[in-house]
Amino acid sequence: MALTLLESAKRMTGETHRQGIVEIFGQSTDLLRVLPFDVIQGNAYRYDQEGTLPGIAFRGVNESYTESTGIINPQVEHLVIAGGDVDVDKALMKWHGAERRAEQVAMKVKALGHTISHKLIKGDSTTDPREVDGLQRRITGTQLIPAGATSGGDALSLFLLDAAIDAVAGATHLLMSRAMRRRFTQAARNTTVGGNIQITTDALGRQIMKYADLEILFADADGDLYASLGFNEANPGGGSAVGTSIYILSLGTGKMKGIHSGPPDAADLGEQNSKPVFRTRVEWYPGMVIEHPRAAARLYGVKDAAIVA
């Protein structure tokens, strides 16, 4: 059963330290907060992705059908290894207590969360074979939808966004930058454009923005190490690379999900012989699976301009 990292943390009874690590990690970005993960054995996940459906025909009495079989495409996804070491000087711990080490570990965990989230969008194994292939590299064909053909990009059209949502089977979320979110806030104040934009709060009082009843996730959290969806992408119409993308996602088993060998962990390696520091190793073995060919779409070539209907 695929669980989000926060759901996994709730089940870690008796593992207070690791539970805290997973909670920090799961809250580090919007994408990691909602993406469900399956625990797998080994370092590879094999699955079948639906290709072409079989044909259907009508027949008369005593006539036969022409045999037709659907196409199933076998796929394999591999886990990657991500993490890093944190060294805290013995003197700092003497002066400031164990809290200084805990603060550094928490920062490392957040940095790992931001890095993985960025790679789930922009990762490219042809550039670095050690990293996961992200959405930008995976989404091709009819799921790659241009926002227009104007040099320098086009303003977001809600009509095209609706079409992109329709291209995804059971869409659950939209993923974009905070800068794009501000354009949605602007559109919500315009009664001729606002349409299906809703702004509410969740049980914790956090502001939730939705379009067409789909929660909008932000690719860049406060203090993010990466501007994952800045206005710096190439546009379908050419010109200056000042476009961005909006991703439409269907998250869940059989659609888009994460895989891992277990939640992230922070291992205490103790005092080091080579220098007077205490070392902690933060590490995680994740991957991503898009099990359905229409579980995600990318609307790209959107410039920083007011949204149009």
C-alpha positions in Angstrom: 0.0 0.0 0.0 1.4 3.4 -1.1 1.7 5.9 1.8 2.8 9.5 1.9 5.9 10.1 4.1 3.7 11.8 6.7 1.4 8.8 6.8 4.5 6.6 7.2 5.7 8.7 10.1 2.5 8.2 12.0 3.0 4.4 11.9 6.5 4.6 13.3 5.5 3.9 16.9 8.5 3.5 19.2 10.9 5.1 16.6 10.7 8.7 17.9 14.0 9.8 16.3 13.3 8.4 12.9 9.7 9.5 13.0 10.9 13.1 13.5 13.3 12.8 10.6 10.6 11.5 8.3 8.1 14.2 9.4 10.7 17.0 8.6 11.4 15.4 5.3 7.8 15.0 4.4 7.0 18.6 5.1 10.0 20.0 3.3 8.2 20.5 0.0 4.6 20.3 -1.3 5.4 17.4 -3.7 6.9 15.2 -1.0 4.0 16.0 1.3 1.4 14.5 -1.0 3.3 11.9 -3.2 2.6 8.4 -2.1 5.5 5.9 -1.8 5.5 2.1 -2.0 8.2 0.2 -0.1 9.9 -2.3 -2.5 12.4 -5.1 -2.0 15.7 -4.8 -3.8 16.7 -1.8 -5.9 14.3 -2.2 -8.9 10.6 -2.1 -9.5 9.2 -3.9 -12.5 5.7 -3.2 -13.8 3.6 -3.3 -16.9 2.4 0.0 -18.5 -0.7 -0.1 -20.7 0.1 0.7 -24.3 -2.5 0.2 -27.1 -5.9 -1.2 -26.3 -7.2 -4.2 -28.3 -9.6 -3.6 -31.1 -13.4 -4.2 -30.9 -15.7 -5.0 -33.8 -19.3 -6.1 -34.6 -20.2 -9.4 -36.3 -23.1 -11.0 -38.0 -24.6 -14.4 -37.3 -22.0 -17.2 -38.0 -19.3 -14.7 -38.7 -16.0 -14.6 -36.7 -14.0 -11.9 -35.1 -10.5 -10.8 -36.1 -8.3 -11.5 -33.1 -6.9 -8.4 -31.5 -4.7 -8.1 -28.4 -3.7 -5.0 -26.5 -0.1 -4.0 -26.1 1.5 -4.0 -22.7 4.9 -2.3 -22.3 7.1 -3.8 -19.5 9.0 -1.1 -17.5 11.7 -1.1 -14.9 12.5 1.7 -12.4 15.6 1.8 -10.2 16.2 3.4 -6.9 18.8 6.0 -6.5 21.1 6.8 -3.5 20.9 10.3 -2.1 22.2 11.9 1.1 25.1 13.5 2.8 27.2 13.7 6.0 26.9 16.4 8.7 29.9 17.1 10.9 29.4 19.2 14.1 32.5 20.2 16.1 32.8 18.9 19.6 33.4 22.5 20.8 30.1 23.7 19.4 28.3 20.9 21.2 30.1 21.8 24.4 29.2 25.4 24.1 25.6 25.1 22.7 24.6 21.6 23.7 23.2 18.7 21.6 20.6 21.0 20.1 23.2 22.4 17.7 23.7 19.0 16.2 20.0 18.4 15.9 19.6 21.7 14.1 22.3 20.8 11.6 20.7 17.4 10.9 17.3 19.0 10.4 18.8 21.4 7.9 20.4 18.5 6.1 17.1 16.6 6.0 15.3 19.6 4.5 18.1 20.1 1.9 17.7 16.4 0.9 13.9 16.9 0.6 14.4 20.0 -1.6 17.0 18.2 -3.8 14.8 15.1 -4.3 11.8 17.3 -5.2 13.8 19.2 -7.7 15.1 16.0 -9.3 11.6 14.5 -9.5 10.9 17.5 -11.8 14.2 18.3 -13.5 16.3 15.1 -13.0 18.1 13.8 -16.1 20.0 10.5 -16.0 21.7 11.3 -19.3 23.4 14.2 -17.5 24.1 12.3 -14.3 23.4 8.6 -14.3 23.2 8.5 -10.5 20.0 10.6 -10.4 16.4 9.9 -11.1 14.7 11.0 -14.3 12.2 13.7 -13.6 8.9 14.7 -15.1 10.4 17.0 -17.7 12.4 14.2 -19.2 9.7 11.6 -18.9 6.7 13.5 -20.4 6.6 13.3 -24.2 4.2 12.9 -27.0 0.6 14.0 -26.6 1.1 14.6 -22.9 3.6 17.4 -23.7 1.2 20.3 -24.4 2.5 23.7 -25.7 1.0 26.9 -24.3 1.2 28.5 -27.7 3.7 29.1 -30.5 4.7 32.7 -29.8 8.4 33.6 -29.6 9.2 34.2 -26.0 6.2 32.2 -24.7 2.5 32.8 -24.2 0.3 33.9 -21.4 -1.4 31.0 -19.6 -4.8 30.2 -21.2 -7.3 28.6 -18.8 -8.8 26.9 -21.8 -5.5 25.2 -22.6 -5.1 24.4 -18.9 -8.5 22.7 -18.9 -7.4 20.7 -22.0 -4.2 19.6 -20.3 -6.2 18.5 -17.2 -8.5 16.5 -19.5 -5.3 14.8 -20.9 -4.6 13.2 -17.5 -6.5 10.2 -16.3 -8.0 11.2 -12.9 -6.0 14.3 -12.3 -5.4 15.1 -8.6 -2.9 18.0 -8.4 -1.3 20.9 -10.3 2.4 21.6 -9.8 3.8 25.1 -10.5 6.1 27.8 -9.1 5.0 30.4 -6.5 5.5 33.1 -9.2 2.8 31.4 -11.3 0.6 31.1 -8.2 0.7 34.9 -7.9 -0.7 35.0 -11.5 -3.6 32.8 -10.3 -4.2 35.1 -7.3 -4.3 38.0 -9.7 -6.8 36.1 -12.0 -9.0 35.2 -9.0 -9.6 39.0 -8.5 -10.6 39.4 -12.1 -14.2 38.3 -12.4 -13.9 37.9 -16.2 -11.0 35.3 -15.8 -11.3 33.9 -12.2 -13.3 30.8 -13.3 -12.5 27.8 -11.2 -9.9 29.3 -8.9 -10.6 28.7 -5.2 -8.6 29.8 -2.1 -9.4 27.9 1.1 -7.5 26.8 4.3 -6.8 23.3 5.5 -7.3 21.9 9.0 -3.9 23.4 10.1 -4.8 26.9 8.9 -2.5 26.7 5.8 -3.8 28.4 2.7 -4.8 26.0 -0.1 -5.3 27.2 -3.6 -7.3 25.1 -6.0 -8.1 25.2 -9.7 -11.0 23.1 -11.0 -11.0 21.5 -7.5 -7.3 20.3 -8.0 -4.9 21.4 -5.2 -2.1 23.5 -6.5 1.4 22.4 -5.3 4.4 24.7 -5.3 7.7 23.5 -6.6 9.7 26.1 -4.7 9.3 26.2 -0.9 10.5 29.0 1.3 14.3 29.0 1.2 14.3 26.4 -1.5 17.7 25.5 -2.9 16.3 25.2 -6.4 14.1 27.4 -8.6 12.6 24.2 -10.2 10.0 26.0 -12.3 11.4 29.5 -12.8 10.7 31.5 -15.9 13.9 30.1 -17.6 12.7 27.3 -19.8 12.8 27.2 -23.6 9.5 27.9 -25.3 7.8 25.9 -28.1 7.8 29.1 -30.2 11.5 29.8 -29.7 12.9 33.2 -28.6 14.3 34.0 -25.2 14.1 31.1 -22.7 11.7 32.9 -20.3 8.9 30.2 -20.1 7.8 28.0 -17.3 5.7 24.8 -17.0 2.6 23.7 -15.2 2.4 19.9 -14.5 -0.9 18.1 -14.1 -0.5 15.0 -12.0 -2.6 12.0 -11.1 -1.1 10.6 -7.8 -1.7 7.2 -6.5 -1.3 3.5 -7.0 -1.5 2.6 -10.7 -0.8 6.3 -11.7 2.2 8.3 -10.5 3.9 7.4 -7.2 7.2 7.2 -5.5 9.1 4.0 -4.6 11.7 3.5 -1.9 13.3 0.9 0.3 12.0 2.6 3.4 11.7 6.2 4.7 14.8 8.4 5.0 17.0 8.0 8.0 19.8 9.8 9.9 22.5 7.5 11.2 24.8 8.6 14.1 28.4 7.7 13.1 29.8 9.1 16.3 33.0 11.0 16.9 35.5 10.8 14.1 39.1 9.8 14.5 40.3 12.1 11.7 39.0 15.3 13.4 37.1 16.4 16.5 33.6 16.2 15.1 30.5 14.1 15.6 29.2 12.9 12.2 25.6 12.1 11.1 24.8 10.5 7.8 21.4 11.4 6.2 20.5 9.0 3.4 17.5 7.9 1.4 16.9 5.4 -1.5 14.0 6.7 -3.6 12.7 6.5 -7.1 9.6 7.5 -9.1 7.1 5.4 -11.2 4.5 6.6 -13.8 2.5 3.4 -14.1 -0.2 4.9 -16.4 0.7 6.6 -19.7 -1.7 9.4 -18.9 -0.8 9.9 -15.3 0.9 13.2 -15.9 1.0 16.0 -18.5 3.1 19.1 -18.9 1.8 22.5 -20.2 5.0 24.4 -21.2 6.0 27.7 -22.8 4.0 29.9 -20.3 5.5 33.4 -19.9 5.2 35.7 -16.9 2.0 37.5 -17.9 -1.6 37.9 -16.7 -3.7 34.7 -17.2 -6.3 34.8 -20.0 -9.5 32.9 -20.3 
